[in-house]
Amino acid sequence: MPDLHTLLSFFGIAVLLALAPGPDNLFVLMQSALWGRRAGLMVVLGLCTGLVGHTAAVAAGLAALLAAWPAALLVLRLCGAAYLLYLAWQILRSLLRPPAAGAADAAQGGQAGARAALPPDAGALYRRGIIMNLTNPKVVLFFLAFLPQFTAPQAGPAAPQIVLLGVLFMLATLLVFSAIAICSGAAGALLQRSPGARRTLDACAGVVFVGLALRLAVSR
């Protein structure tokens, strides 16, 4: 196993990387602002579960095989971008309905208005996190390039070392992203007290998801 100094250095770098603006923490921020801190925390758990898959792929050598097959990375990019566009459409389509119609639906107990106000269930949010992480090829390539640098041949087989480093990376991600979810959820709760602020928040979330989708689709 790597020595304590190596593990602490790796953990510190992992925290800094989790803090750096990127698709995953922006996704957590917007989902928390829209649906609250509990929703954000479920997304965080999903993202960390996705990291389990990336860690296993690197430890088993599958990530190297995937990185050597450009078509597979292209498919991953396009799937991830399509999923983000789908989420953006779900948010933005509610803004296309006239406010008066939405108010009338709510006043009459209309099912359409009720559904628009309901947050996704915990399972759906958890799956969003998993899909968001697993369909991001940058995470595959990052793990492939980053984790092996902290392994040492004299410390034993590489696979167990990579698994340990992956667990530390997940812990750093869990701590940082959970803090983002809690803070963003609190701020979102204040904004949602105003209908106008809520619509602005929805619009911002939709635009952010579209931007992330385009960035993922055209990235190399």
ROMARKOL-726127 format. One record per residue (C-alpha): residue number from 1; residue in one letter; x, y, z. Coordinates in Angstrom, 3 decimals, decimal comma. Layout:
N
REC   k r        u        v        w
REC NUM a        X        Y        Z
...
***
This chain:
220
REC   k r        u        v        w
REC   1 m    0,000    0,000    0,000
REC   2 p    1,164    3,605   -0,586
REC   3 d    2,695    5,326    2,460
REC   4 l    0,745    7,822    4,583
REC   5 h    2,438   10,867    3,034
REC   6 t    1,429    9,736   -0,453
REC   7 l   -2,161    9,099    0,639
REC   8 l   -2,473   12,486    2,362
REC   9 s   -0,985   14,250   -0,670
REC  10 f   -3,395   12,451   -2,963
REC  11 f   -6,360   13,292   -0,734
REC  12 g   -5,407   16,990   -0,655
REC  13 i   -5,130   17,117   -4,435
REC  14 a   -8,462   15,287   -4,782
REC  15 v  -10,157   17,922   -2,586
REC  16 l   -8,734   20,739   -4,706
REC  17 l   -9,875   18,997   -7,886
REC  18 a  -13,388   18,529   -6,473
REC  19 l  -13,498   22,265   -5,689
REC  20 a  -12,443   23,258   -9,208
REC  21 p  -15,484   24,240  -11,351
REC  22 g  -16,543   21,352  -13,574
REC  23 p  -19,603   19,558  -14,940
REC  24 d  -20,198   17,402  -11,866
REC  25 n  -20,097   20,075   -9,170
REC  26 l  -22,100   22,472  -11,351
REC  27 f  -24,663   19,706  -11,790
REC  28 v  -24,860   19,241   -8,018
REC  29 l  -25,167   22,991   -7,489
REC  30 m  -28,078   23,412   -9,901
REC  31 q  -29,967   20,298   -8,808
REC  32 s  -29,654   21,382   -5,163
REC  33 a  -30,827   24,901   -5,958
REC  34 l  -33,828   23,558   -7,864
REC  35 w  -34,959   20,763   -5,556
REC  36 g  -33,237   21,295   -2,203
REC  37 r  -30,263   19,906   -0,320
REC  38 r  -31,686   16,391    0,041
REC  39 a  -32,051   16,157   -3,715
REC  40 g  -28,505   17,451   -4,143
REC  41 l  -27,155   14,892   -1,697
REC  42 m  -28,849   12,073   -3,629
REC  43 v  -27,159   13,332   -6,801
REC  44 v  -23,834   13,389   -4,921
REC  45 l  -24,308    9,758   -3,875
REC  46 g  -25,001    8,870   -7,501
REC  47 l  -21,868   10,667   -8,690
REC  48 c  -19,759    8,849   -6,089
REC  49 t  -21,282    5,538   -7,182
REC  50 g  -20,206    6,373  -10,720
REC  51 l  -16,649    6,843   -9,426
REC  52 v  -16,771    3,255   -8,192
REC  53 g  -17,203    2,184  -11,813
REC  54 h  -14,315    4,366  -13,001
REC  55 t  -12,035    3,075  -10,248
REC  56 a  -12,875   -0,536  -11,081
REC  57 a  -12,271    0,123  -14,773
REC  58 v   -8,800    1,544  -14,114
REC  59 a   -7,901   -1,246  -11,678
REC  60 a   -9,003   -3,900  -14,177
REC  61 g   -7,277   -2,243  -17,119
REC  62 l  -10,573   -1,584  -18,918
REC  63 a  -10,066    2,176  -18,907
REC  64 a   -6,866    1,838  -20,950
REC  65 l   -8,739   -0,274  -23,495
REC  66 l  -11,540    2,281  -23,662
REC  67 a   -9,114    5,182  -24,065
REC  68 a   -7,503    3,382  -26,996
REC  69 w  -10,873    3,143  -28,779
REC  70 p  -11,894    6,674  -29,861
REC  71 a  -15,316    5,511  -31,073
REC  72 a  -16,223    4,377  -27,552
REC  73 l  -15,294    7,755  -26,079
REC  74 l  -17,357    9,467  -28,770
REC  75 v  -20,394    7,342  -27,900
REC  76 l  -19,946    8,165  -24,206
REC  77 r  -19,699   11,892  -24,963
REC  78 l  -22,807   11,904  -27,119
REC  79 c  -24,833    9,861  -24,622
REC  80 g  -23,854   12,203  -21,819
REC  81 a  -24,666   15,281  -23,892
REC  82 a  -28,041   13,842  -24,931
REC  83 y  -28,916   13,102  -21,310
REC  84 l  -28,060   16,639  -20,215
REC  85 l  -30,166   18,080  -23,055
REC  86 y  -33,052   15,867  -21,936
REC  87 l  -32,785   17,227  -18,389
REC  88 a  -32,567   20,784  -19,742
REC  89 w  -35,723   20,247  -21,794
REC  90 q  -37,580   18,905  -18,769
REC  91 i  -36,772   22,108  -16,903
REC  92 l  -37,226   24,613  -19,721
REC  93 r  -40,523   23,259  -21,036
REC  94 s  -42,220   24,330  -17,798
REC  95 l  -41,172   27,905  -18,604
REC  96 l  -42,969   27,723  -21,959
REC  97 r  -46,340   27,400  -20,236
REC  98 p  -48,009   30,764  -19,556
REC  99 p  -47,851   31,678  -15,840
REC 100 a  -51,612   32,218  -15,781
REC 101 a  -52,231   28,710  -17,075
REC 102 g  -49,915   27,274  -14,434
REC 103 a  -51,716   29,204  -11,710
REC 104 a  -55,101   28,034  -12,987
REC 105 d  -53,931   24,429  -12,987
REC 106 a  -52,681   24,764   -9,428
REC 107 a  -55,897   26,423   -8,282
REC 108 q  -57,999   23,685   -9,842
REC 109 g  -55,778   20,894   -8,586
REC 110 g  -54,807   20,050  -12,154
REC 111 q  -52,509   17,069  -12,433
REC 112 a  -50,215   18,779  -14,941
REC 113 g  -49,565   21,692  -12,610
REC 114 a  -49,004   19,341   -9,688
REC 115 r  -46,491   17,278  -11,606
REC 116 a  -44,550   20,374  -12,666
REC 117 a  -44,097   21,398   -9,012
REC 118 l  -43,005   17,982   -7,755
REC 119 p  -39,271   17,239   -7,496
REC 120 p  -37,848   13,996   -8,922
REC 121 d  -37,913   11,109   -6,481
REC 122 a  -34,761   10,039   -4,638
REC 123 g  -34,132    7,099   -6,957
REC 124 a  -34,335    9,272  -10,068
REC 125 l  -31,902   11,808   -8,593
REC 126 y  -29,503    9,027   -7,595
REC 127 r  -29,618    7,613  -11,124
REC 128 r  -29,012   11,077  -12,564
REC 129 g  -25,772   11,264  -10,622
REC 130 i  -24,635    7,837  -11,806
REC 131 i  -25,450    8,535  -15,457
REC 132 m  -23,869   11,991  -15,312
REC 133 n  -20,602   10,550  -14,006
REC 134 l  -20,385    7,382  -16,079
REC 135 t  -21,129    9,140  -19,383
REC 136 n  -18,361   11,702  -18,876
REC 137 p  -15,311   10,329  -20,741
REC 138 k  -13,115   12,992  -19,138
REC 139 v  -13,484   11,177  -15,827
REC 140 v  -12,317    7,927  -17,447
REC 141 l   -9,247    9,593  -18,935
REC 142 f   -8,551   11,570  -15,763
REC 143 f   -8,607    8,465  -13,576
REC 144 l   -6,451    6,620  -16,102
REC 145 a   -3,820    9,386  -16,040
REC 146 f   -4,080   10,464  -12,395
REC 147 l   -4,422    7,420  -10,152
REC 148 p   -1,441    5,386  -11,447
REC 149 q    0,903    8,310  -10,667
REC 150 f    0,398    7,652   -6,945
REC 151 t    1,083    3,925   -7,054
REC 152 a    4,476    2,486   -6,222
REC 153 p    5,811   -0,864   -7,522
REC 154 q    7,535   -1,536   -4,211
REC 155 a    4,201   -1,153   -2,379
REC 156 g    2,702   -4,239   -4,007
REC 157 p    0,276   -4,933   -6,884
REC 158 a   -1,103   -1,829   -8,592
REC 159 a   -4,782   -2,843   -8,565
REC 160 p   -5,307   -2,745   -4,759
REC 161 q   -3,448    0,582   -4,598
REC 162 i   -5,703    2,048   -7,296
REC 163 v   -8,802    0,846   -5,430
REC 164 l   -7,584    2,555   -2,244
REC 165 l   -6,840    5,782   -4,132
REC 166 g  -10,257    5,607   -5,755
REC 167 v  -11,896    5,312   -2,331
REC 168 l   -9,984    8,378   -1,124
REC 169 f  -11,035   10,289   -4,237
REC 170 m  -14,669    9,332   -3,601
REC 171 l  -14,376   10,497    0,013
REC 172 a  -12,975   13,870   -1,098
REC 173 t  -15,726   14,185   -3,690
REC 174 l  -18,398   13,252   -1,152
REC 175 l  -17,221   15,877    1,352
REC 176 v  -16,846   18,728   -1,131
REC 177 f  -19,956   18,014   -3,188
REC 178 s  -22,081   17,516   -0,062
REC 179 a  -21,005   20,962    1,160
REC 180 i  -21,977   22,398   -2,236
REC 181 a  -25,363   20,653   -2,079
REC 182 i  -26,116   21,948    1,421
REC 183 c  -25,127   25,556    0,659
REC 184 s  -26,824   25,607   -2,736
REC 185 g  -29,968   24,014   -1,309
REC 186 a  -30,204   26,703    1,369
REC 187 a  -29,757   29,480   -1,194
REC 188 g  -32,281   27,873   -3,543
REC 189 a  -34,867   27,628   -0,760
REC 190 l  -34,650   31,400   -0,280
REC 191 l  -34,940   32,104   -4,003
REC 192 q  -37,934   29,815   -4,453
REC 193 r  -40,051   31,904   -2,093
REC 194 s  -40,544   34,265   -5,034
REC 195 p  -42,298   32,883   -8,172
REC 196 g  -40,229   35,196  -10,363
REC 197 a  -36,982   34,075   -8,767
REC 198 r  -38,063   30,451   -9,184
REC 199 r  -38,604   30,916  -12,908
REC 200 t  -35,240   32,666  -13,205
REC 201 l  -33,588   29,788  -11,358
REC 202 d  -35,258   27,275  -13,701
REC 203 a  -34,059   29,232  -16,722
REC 204 c  -30,495   29,392  -15,366
REC 205 a  -30,496   25,656  -14,645
REC 206 g  -31,745   24,859  -18,149
REC 207 v  -29,094   27,081  -19,738
REC 208 v  -26,351   25,553  -17,585
REC 209 f  -27,398   22,034  -18,590
REC 210 v  -27,443   23,006  -22,279
REC 211 g  -23,988   24,557  -21,897
REC 212 l  -22,636   21,447  -20,187
REC 213 a  -24,130   19,258  -22,919
REC 214 l  -22,513   21,304  -25,689
REC 215 r  -19,194   21,387  -23,872
REC 216 l  -19,258   17,623  -23,430
REC 217 a  -20,299   16,981  -27,036
REC 218 v  -17,516   19,050  -28,612
REC 219 s  -14,735   18,256  -26,105
REC 220 r  -11,668   16,366  -27,259
***
